[in-house]
Amino acid sequence: MITEESALKVLQLDGSATAEEIVARYESLKDQYKKIKNETDDLKTLLAYQLKQIELDDVYIYFRKKQRI
């Protein structure tokens, strides 16, 4: 189960983050993970970053449900 603390940890933000900061960080990490995933030929790295993308999407959904963004 995702908590606000764990969600902020994934985004590497603190509790005072604004909605704009959360969305900007989400988009930045999403782009970064996608770039790494697309550039690697290593299956282990590919799967690791695919899991990171799923975790990031879960965090985004969590904040949407909590109406924080």
Buried (B, 14 or more C-beta within 10 A) or exposed (E): EBEEEBBBEBBEBEEEBEEEBBBBBBEEBBEEBEEBBEEBEEEEEBEBBEEBBEBBEBBBEBBEEEEBB
